[in-house]
Amino acid sequence: MTEEQNQTITDTPHYLAKALMANGIRDMYGVVGIPVTDFARIAQGMGMRYIGMRHEADAVNAAAAEGFLNARPAVALTVSAPGFLNGLPALLEATVNGFPVIMIGGSSTRHIVDLNEGEYEGLDQMGYAKPFCKASLRIDRIEDIPLAVARAARIASCGRPGAVYLDLPDDTVAQMLSKDAAKANLWTPANPQPSMPPSRASVDAAMALLRQAKHPLMVIGKGAAIARAEKEIREFIGKTDIPFQPMSMAKGVVPDDDPHSTASCRSLALGNADVVLLVGARLNWMLSFGQGKPWNSQVRFIQIDIDPEEIDNARKIDVPMVGDIRSAMMMLNGALEERPFTASEEWLGLIRKAGAANKAKFAAKERSEQVPMSHFNALGAIAKVYDRHHEDLILANEGANSLDDCRNIIAMREPRRRLDCGTWGVMGCGTGYAIGAAVATGRKVLYIGGDSAFGFDGMEVETACRYRLPITFVVLNNGGIYRGDFENLGTDGDPSPLTLDYEAHYETMIEAFGGEGYYATTPEETEAMVERAVMSGRPSFVHVQLAKYAGRESGNIGSLNPKPVVGALAASEVTAHDYAQGARM
């Protein structure tokens, strides 16, 4: 291109970067290669921050975490075909979780792919992506870039947030446009996240049902955290004294140490509640679909959700409130001003008494000096560090027992400070989430995972070191999937299908890339080393050695992993060690 053309012409990489930034998108996570290498370099040169990841799924997870934390989508960038396919599981996970993210996938020349002529990495990526996201779009012309980006940003953010895929064929990457036309075409959507208040009739019906309740309960889902409705929810609970049950990523919307929390007596709360107000929570497998053993057989539900298709999804909803959560809670608070009511002191007293008793029972396990450590006393030691620094720390958590027990032991006091395996309970998301959280917020991040979960995405410790991110990785090693003492039922001498390396030193991984590694075998060492790592503000790694027998098969959801009815595994494999650790069977 001549100097004169350089002054009057733009191309797809420059125009796409400009359109992304015009929509407030500044961060991009990816794995570069054909045909998007130059786009990543140009975007970085124009002011976007590019974080080069080690796997495409981790790139999408990092961008999705940023979307959750900052309420606007970030971008994940992949190469064609195999790289694109690597990102799809995380794309679907973001959609299921309600995290806004835009995945841009470079792809091969359309007319060759469409005739199946054997193009390099030829795949109909737009078609493959459709079931995995809210929308799948292809940019065939450079002049359509502003429209495509604006639509993607709006779709990812509006209603229930989620993922959008943008397909970028290599023949589009090569296109040019005059700068005058490019400037004229550039635009951004107005009000991409409009408020959507529920009907006044639904508010009145909800208040009428709540006033009738003897044992009302609010269940707070991560939709409330996504909606940034913590102020309105705290006001409502403060005015009504209604107890609340937080779902995992909703912890901190109302502080875990609030006296209205039922987190320590969930079974009692669900089993006795007669009217339940669902606030951004879905009646899926995590809540037993709103029926059966955990629930009062006569329970009635009020559901606040921005997605009308979520209503009556698993059972009858007595009062649907379709709208955004902040608007809905503001209207409920307004109705309280007109006609106040409070839950009975007897109901709240029952919750507090049961919660205190359960906390006391588990506190002894968390304070235990037992060595080798269990999940309980290891996480109890880490919780002391988190409690001291909770205002400055974000937690990324994955695993089975490492997830379940961490959720119960480490208290959240602020919203959107906990990222975990989410609606599907997917492993291999944690290090991507940790990186996205560090980049998006500038805060320190504490990653806690089991040795099995960490194995899915552990190479991202190199990414953390390369970008000098303030992440402390903590891996709880019991030498196996769920735990490390399962035996091979055969005679070939191989390890059990659940066995991993109990003698490993995972902390040496980060040392290879210039980070700080620590190895802890006692609660005292664990607390001291995690404290030192967090305070350093550097990429750090603490290997926490547990007992081989620490943990329960399938964590706390063993019912989803049915046992055989005959053979060696027909009898329960639960050992005395499980009961010593306080397994909830």
C-alpha positions in Angstrom: 0.0 0.0 0.0 1.3 3.4 -0.9 1.7 6.2 1.6 -1.3 8.0 0.0 -3.5 4.9 0.4 -2.4 4.5 4.0 -3.8 7.9 4.7 -7.2 7.1 3.1 -7.8 3.4 3.5 -8.4 1.2 6.5 -8.6 -2.6 6.7 -10.6 -5.2 8.7 -8.1 -5.7 11.6 -8.0 -1.9 12.2 -11.7 -1.4 11.7 -12.7 -4.3 13.9 -10.5 -3.1 16.8 -11.9 0.4 16.5 -15.5 -1.0 16.5 -14.8 -3.1 19.6 -13.3 -0.1 21.5 -16.2 2.1 20.4 -18.5 -0.4 22.2 -16.4 -0.1 25.4 -14.6 -3.4 24.9 -11.0 -3.0 25.8 -9.7 -6.5 26.8 -9.2 -9.5 24.5 -8.0 -13.0 25.5 -6.9 -15.5 22.9 -4.6 -17.9 21.2 -3.3 -16.5 17.9 -2.7 -18.2 14.6 -4.1 -18.3 11.1 -6.0 -16.0 10.2 -6.1 -13.7 13.2 -2.5 -13.1 14.2 -2.2 -9.7 12.8 -5.6 -8.6 14.1 -4.4 -9.4 17.7 -1.2 -7.4 17.2 -3.0 -4.4 15.6 -5.6 -4.4 18.3 -2.9 -4.3 20.9 -1.2 -1.5 19.1 -4.4 0.5 19.0 -4.9 0.3 22.7 -6.7 -2.9 23.5 -5.2 -5.2 26.1 -4.4 -8.6 24.7 -3.8 -11.5 27.0 -2.3 -14.5 25.3 -3.7 -17.7 26.8 -2.5 -21.3 26.5 -5.9 -22.8 25.5 -8.9 -21.4 23.8 -11.4 -22.6 26.5 -9.4 -20.7 29.1 -9.5 -17.6 26.9 -13.3 -17.8 26.7 -13.5 -18.4 30.4 -11.3 -15.4 31.2 -13.3 -13.2 28.9 -16.6 -14.5 30.4 -15.3 -13.9 34.0 -14.6 -10.3 33.0 -18.1 -10.0 31.6 -19.6 -11.2 34.9 -17.4 -8.8 37.0 -17.7 -5.7 34.8 -21.2 -6.1 33.3 -19.9 -5.7 29.7 -18.5 -8.3 27.4 -14.9 -8.9 26.8 -13.6 -10.7 23.7 -12.1 -14.2 23.3 -10.1 -14.7 20.1 -9.6 -18.1 18.4 -8.1 -19.4 15.2 -10.0 -21.5 12.7 -11.6 -25.0 13.2 -9.7 -26.8 16.0 -9.0 -23.6 17.9 -12.6 -22.6 17.4 -13.8 -26.0 18.6 -11.6 -25.8 21.7 -13.5 -22.6 22.7 -17.0 -24.0 22.2 -17.4 -25.7 25.6 -16.6 -22.5 27.5 -18.8 -20.6 25.1 -21.8 -22.8 26.1 -20.8 -22.6 29.7 -20.9 -18.8 29.6 -24.4 -18.9 28.0 -25.6 -21.3 30.7 -24.1 -19.2 33.4 -25.4 -15.9 32.0 -22.0 -14.3 31.5 -21.6 -11.8 28.6 -18.8 -12.6 26.2 -18.0 -12.3 22.5 -16.0 -15.0 20.9 -14.4 -14.0 17.6 -13.2 -17.0 15.5 -11.0 -16.7 12.5 -12.2 -19.0 9.8 -11.3 -20.2 6.3 -12.4 -18.9 2.9 -16.2 -19.2 2.7 -16.8 -20.2 -1.0 -14.2 -23.1 -0.7 -15.6 -24.3 2.7 -19.2 -24.1 1.3 -18.3 -26.4 -1.6 -16.4 -28.7 0.7 -13.3 -28.5 -1.5 -10.9 -29.4 1.3 -9.9 -25.9 2.5 -7.3 -25.6 5.2 -9.2 -26.1 8.5 -12.4 -25.7 6.6 -15.5 -25.7 8.8 -18.9 -24.0 8.9 -18.1 -22.4 12.3 -21.1 -20.1 12.4 -23.4 -23.1 12.0 -21.5 -25.2 14.6 -21.6 -22.3 17.1 -25.4 -21.7 16.9 -26.5 -24.2 19.6 -23.8 -23.0 22.0 -24.6 -19.3 22.3 -27.3 -16.6 22.2 -26.4 -15.6 18.6 -24.0 -16.7 15.9 -23.1 -14.1 13.3 -20.7 -13.9 10.3 -19.0 -10.8 9.0 -18.7 -11.2 5.2 -18.1 -7.5 4.4 -15.8 -5.0 6.1 -18.6 -2.4 6.0 -20.7 -4.6 8.3 -18.2 -4.6 11.1 -19.9 -1.8 13.2 -23.3 -3.5 12.9 -21.9 -6.9 13.8 -20.0 -5.7 16.8 -22.9 -3.5 18.0 -25.4 -6.3 17.7 -23.0 -8.8 19.4 -22.5 -6.3 22.3 -26.2 -5.8 22.8 -27.2 -9.4 22.5 -24.4 -10.5 24.9 -25.5 -7.9 27.5 -29.3 -7.6 27.2 -31.9 -9.7 28.9 -30.2 -12.7 30.4 -26.6 -12.2 29.4 -24.7 -14.8 27.5 -22.3 -15.6 24.7 -22.2 -14.4 21.1 -20.1 -15.8 18.3 -18.6 -13.7 15.5 -17.2 -15.5 12.6 -14.4 -13.8 10.8 -13.4 -15.5 7.5 -9.9 -14.9 6.1 -11.3 -13.3 2.9 -13.0 -10.7 5.2 -9.8 -10.1 7.1 -8.2 -9.1 3.8 -10.8 -6.5 2.9 -10.3 -2.7 2.8 -12.5 0.3 3.1 -12.1 4.1 2.7 -11.5 5.8 6.0 -14.4 8.2 5.2 -16.8 5.4 4.7 -15.5 3.6 7.8 -16.0 6.7 9.9 -19.5 7.2 8.6 -20.5 3.6 9.3 -19.2 3.4 12.9 -21.9 3.5 15.6 -22.7 2.0 18.9 -26.0 0.9 20.4 -28.0 3.2 22.7 -28.9 1.7 26.1 -27.8 -1.9 25.4 -29.0 -3.0 28.9 -32.4 -1.4 29.3 -34.4 -1.8 32.5 -37.4 -4.1 32.2 -39.7 -3.7 35.2 -42.3 -6.4 36.0 -46.0 -5.7 35.9 -47.5 -3.9 38.9 -50.0 -6.8 39.1 -47.2 -9.3 39.6 -45.7 -7.2 42.4 -49.0 -6.9 44.2 -49.6 -10.7 43.9 -46.1 -11.4 45.2 -46.6 -9.1 48.2 -50.0 -10.7 49.0 -48.5 -14.2 49.0 -45.5 -13.2 51.1 -47.8 -11.5 53.7 -49.7 -14.8 54.0 -46.5 -16.9 54.6 -45.6 -18.3 58.0 -42.1 -19.3 56.9 -41.1 -17.1 53.9 -37.6 -17.7 52.4 -35.7 -15.8 49.7 -33.4 -17.8 47.5 -30.7 -15.6 45.9 -29.2 -16.8 42.6 -26.2 -15.5 40.7 -28.7 -13.7 38.5 -29.0 -11.2 41.3 -25.2 -10.7 41.3 -25.2 -10.3 37.5 -28.0 -7.7 37.9 -26.1 -5.8 40.6 -29.2 -5.7 42.8 -27.4 -6.1 46.1 -28.5 -2.7 47.5 -32.2 -3.4 46.8 -32.1 -7.0 48.1 -30.3 -6.0 51.3 -32.9 -3.3 51.8 -35.8 -5.7 51.3 -34.3 -8.3 53.8 -33.6 -5.6 56.3 -37.2 -4.4 56.2 -38.9 -7.8 56.2 -36.6 -10.0 58.2 -37.1 -12.7 55.6 -34.3 -15.3 55.8 -32.3 -15.9 52.6 -30.5 -18.9 51.1 -27.6 -17.8 48.7 -26.6 -19.9 45.8 -22.9 -20.3 45.2 -22.0 -17.3 43.0 -24.6 -15.2 44.8 -22.7 -15.4 48.0 -21.9 -11.8 49.1 -25.0 -10.2 47.5 -26.0 -10.2 51.1 -23.0 -10.9 53.4 -22.6 -14.5 54.5 -22.4 -13.3 58.2 -25.8 -11.6 58.0 -28.1 -13.1 60.7 -30.8 -13.8 58.1 -28.6 -16.3 56.2 -29.7 -19.9 56.1 -26.5 -21.1 54.5 -25.6 -23.1 57.6 -29.1 -24.7 57.9 -30.2 -25.1 54.2 -32.1 -28.3 54.8 -34.2 -26.8 57.6 -34.9 -23.7 55.6 -35.9 -25.4 52.4 -37.8 -28.1 54.2 -39.9 -25.7 56.2 -40.4 -22.7 53.8 -44.0 -22.3 52.7 -43.4 -19.4 50.4 -40.2 -19.0 48.5 -39.1 -15.8 46.6 -36.6 -16.8 43.9 -34.4 -13.9 43.0 -32.3 -14.7 39.9 -32.3 -18.3 40.9 -33.4 -21.2 38.7 -35.3 -24.3 39.9 -32.7 -26.6 38.3 -30.8 -29.6 39.7 -29.1 -27.4 42.3 -32.5 -26.8 43.9 -33.9 -30.3 43.2 -36.2 -28.7 40.6 -38.3 -27.2 43.4 -39.8 -30.4 44.5 -39.3 -33.7 46.3 -37.3 -34.4 49.5 -35.6 -31.1 50.2 -38.8 -29.1 50.0 -42.0 -28.6 52.0 -44.6 -30.4 50.0 -46.9 -27.4 50.2 -44.4 -24.8 49.2 -45.4 -22.0 46.8 -43.0 -20.0 44.6 -42.6 -16.4 43.5 -40.0 -16.1 40.7 -38.2 -13.0 39.6 -36.4 -13.6 36.3 -35.7 -11.6 33.2 -36.3 -14.6 31.0 -40.0 -15.5 30.6 -39.1 -19.0 29.4 -37.6 -19.7 32.8 -41.0 -19.5 34.5 -42.7 -22.9 35.0 -39.5 -24.5 33.7 -39.5 -27.4 36.3 -42.7 -26.9 38.2 -45.6 -24.5 38.6 -44.6 -20.9 39.6 -47.5 -19.4 41.6 -46.4 -15.8 41.0 -44.2 -15.0 38.0 -42.4 -11.7 38.1 -40.8 -11.3 34.6 -38.4 -8.4 34.5 -35.0 -7.2 35.6 -34.1 -7.9 39.2 -33.2 -4.4 40.3 -36.4 -3.0 39.0 -38.4 -5.8 40.6 -36.8 -5.4 44.0 -37.2 -1.6 43.8 -40.9 -2.1 43.2 -41.2 -4.6 46.1 -39.4 -2.2 48.4 -41.9 0.5 47.3 -44.8 -1.8 48.1 -43.3 -2.3 51.6 -43.3 1.5 52.1 -47.1 1.5 51.4 -47.8 -1.5 53.6 -44.9 -2.9 55.7 -44.7 -6.5 57.1 -42.1 -8.6 58.7 -41.5 -12.4 59.0 -42.2 -13.9 62.4 -39.5 -13.7 65.0 -40.2 -17.4 65.7 -39.2 -18.3 62.2 -36.0 -16.2 62.2 -35.1 -17.5 65.7 -35.4 -21.1 64.4 -33.1 -20.3 61.6 -30.5 -18.6 63.8 -30.6 -21.4 66.4 -30.1 -24.2 63.8 -27.4 -22.2 61.9 -25.4 -21.6 65.1 -25.5 -25.2 66.0 -24.3 -26.4 62.6 -21.6 -23.7 62.6 -20.3 -24.9 66.0 -20.3 -28.5 64.8 -18.1 -27.7 61.7 -15.9 -25.1 63.5 -14.1 -27.9 65.3 -13.2 -29.6 62.1 -12.0 -26.3 60.6 -9.8 -25.6 63.6 -8.4 -29.1 63.8 -4.6 -29.6 63.8 -5.0 -33.0 62.2 -2.2 -34.0 59.9 -2.3 -35.1 57.1 -4.9 -32.4 56.6 -8.5 -32.8 55.5 -10.3 -30.3 53.3 -11.9 -28.9 56.4 -8.9 -27.8 58.4 -6.9 -26.8 55.2 -9.7 -24.5 54.1 -10.2 -23.3 57.6 -6.6 -22.1 57.6 -7.0 -20.4 54.2 -10.3 -18.8 55.3 -8.4 -16.9 58.0 -6.3 -15.3 55.3 -9.3 -14.5 53.1 -11.1 -13.0 56.1 -8.2 -10.6 56.7 -8.0 -9.5 53.0 -11.6 -10.0 51.8 -12.0 -6.4 50.6 -9.1 -6.8 48.2 -9.5 -10.4 47.1 -11.5 -12.3 44.5 -11.9 -16.0 44.8 -11.9 -18.5 41.9 -12.8 -22.0 43.0 -13.1 -25.3 41.3 -13.1 -29.0 42.2 -15.4 -31.5 43.8 -14.7 -31.5 47.6 -12.4 -28.5 47.1 -15.5 -26.6 45.7 -18.2 -27.9 48.0 -16.2 -27.4 51.3 -14.7 -24.1 50.2 -18.2 -22.7 49.4 -19.2 -23.5 53.0 -16.1 -22.5 54.8 -14.9 -19.3 53.1 -17.4 -16.5 53.8 -18.2 -13.8 51.1 -19.1 -10.3 52.3 -19.1 -8.5 49.0 -21.0 -9.4 45.7 -19.2 -10.8 42.7 -16.1 -11.9 44.6 -16.7 -15.6 44.0 -16.3 -17.4 40.7 -16.8 -21.1 40.5 -17.9 -24.1 38.4 -21.3 -22.6 37.9 -24.6 -24.1 36.8 -23.1 -27.1 35.1 -20.3 -27.8 37.7 -17.7 -27.8 35.0 -14.0 -28.4 35.8 -11.3 -26.6 34.0 -12.7 -23.1 34.4 -10.8 -21.9 37.4 -7.5 -20.6 36.2 -9.2 -18.8 33.2 -11.6 -17.2 35.7 -8.7 -16.2 37.9 -6.9 -14.5 35.0 -10.0 -12.7 33.8 -10.7 -11.5 37.3 -7.2 -10.1 37.8 -7.2 -8.3 34.4 -10.8 -7.0 34.7 -10.5 -5.6 38.3 -6.9 -5.1 39.1 -7.5 -6.9 42.4 -5.6 -9.8 43.9 -7.1 -13.2 43.1 -7.0 -16.4 45.2 -7.5 -19.5 43.1 -8.4 -22.7 45.1 -8.8 -26.0 43.3 -8.3 -29.7 43.8 -5.4 -31.5 42.1 -7.8 -33.1 39.6 -9.6 -29.8 38.6 -6.3 -27.9 38.3 -5.0 -30.5 35.8 -7.5 -29.3 33.2 -6.1 -25.8 32.9 -3.0 -25.7 35.0 -0.7 -24.3 32.2 -2.3 -21.0 32.7 0.1 -20.4 35.6 2.6 -19.5 32.9 0.1 -16.9 31.6 -0.2 -15.4 35.1 3.6 -15.2 35.3 4.0 -13.7 31.8 1.6 -10.9 32.6 2.7 -10.5 36.2 -0.8 -11.0 37.5 -1.4 -10.9 41.3 -2.8 -14.4 41.5 -2.2 -16.9 44.3 -2.9 -20.5 43.1 -3.7 -22.9 45.9 -4.0 -26.6 45.0 -5.3 -29.1 47.6 -3.6 -32.4 46.7 -5.2 -35.7 47.9 -3.8 -37.6 45.1 -6.9 -38.4 43.2 -10.2 -37.5 41.6 -12.4 -37.1 44.7 -9.7 -38.7 46.9 -6.6 -40.7 46.4 -7.2 -44.1 48.2 -9.3 -45.9 45.6 -8.0 -49.3 44.5 -7.7 -50.9 41.1 -10.4 -53.6 41.0 -8.4 -55.6 38.4 -5.0 -57.3 38.4 -3.0 -55.3 35.8 -1.2 -53.2 38.4 -2.3 -49.9 36.9 -3.5 -47.1 39.2 -7.2 -46.8 39.9 -9.2 -44.7 37.3 -9.4 -42.1 40.1 -5.8 -42.1 41.1 -3.4 -39.1 40.5 0.1 -38.4 41.8 0.0 -38.1 45.6 3.8 -37.4 45.6 3.6 -34.5 43.2 4.9 -31.0 43.9 2.6 -28.8 41.9 4.2 -25.6 43.3 7.3 -26.3 41.2 5.3 -25.5 38.0 5.2 -21.8 38.8 8.8 -21.7 39.8 9.7 -22.8 36.3 8.2 -19.5 35.1 9.6 -17.2 37.7 6.8 -17.3 40.3 7.0 -18.2 44.0 6.2 -21.7 45.1 5.3 -23.0 48.6 4.6 -26.5 50.0 2.4 -26.8 53.1 1.7 -29.9 55.2 0.0 -28.4 58.3 -2.7 -25.9 58.9 -0.2 -23.5 60.4 2.1 -23.7 57.3 -0.9 -23.3 55.1 -2.1 -20.1 56.7 1.4 -18.6 56.8 2.3 -19.5 53.2 -1.1 -18.4 51.7 -0.7 -15.1 53.6 2.8 -14.6 52.3 1.8 -15.4 48.7 -1.3 -13.1 48.8 0.6 -10.2 50.3 3.4 -10.5 47.8 1.1 -9.4 45.0 3.1 -11.7 42.6 2.1 -14.9 40.8 2.5 -17.5 43.5 1.5 -21.1 44.1 0.8 -23.0 47.4 0.7 -26.7 47.2 -1.4 -27.9 50.2 -0.9 -31.6 51.0 -4.0 -33.4 52.2 -4.5 -37.0 53.4 -5.2 -39.5 50.6 -8.5 -40.4 52.2 -9.6 -36.8 52.4 -12.8 -36.3 50.4 -16.0 -37.9 49.3 -16.7 -39.5 45.9 -18.6 -36.9 43.7 -18.3 -34.4 46.6 -21.7 -33.5 47.9 -23.6 -34.6 44.8 -23.0 -38.4 45.0 -26.6 -39.0 44.3 -25.9 -38.0 40.7 -23.4 -40.8 40.3 -25.5 -43.9 40.9 -23.8 -47.0 42.4 -23.9 -50.4 40.6 -26.4 -52.8 42.1 -24.1 -55.8 41.8 -20.4 -56.5 42.0 -17.6 -55.0 44.0 -18.9 -51.5 44.0 -22.5 -52.4 45.0 -21.6 -51.7 48.7 -20.8 -48.2 49.8 -17.1 -47.3 49.7 -17.6 -44.6 52.4 -15.0 -45.2 55.0 -14.6 -44.1 58.6 -12.4 -41.3 57.3 -15.4 -39.8 55.6 -17.4 -39.7 58.8 -14.4 -38.3 60.7 -14.4 -35.4 58.2 -18.0 -34.7 58.6 -19.4 -36.1 55.3 -23.0 -35.2 54.8 -24.5 -38.4 53.5 
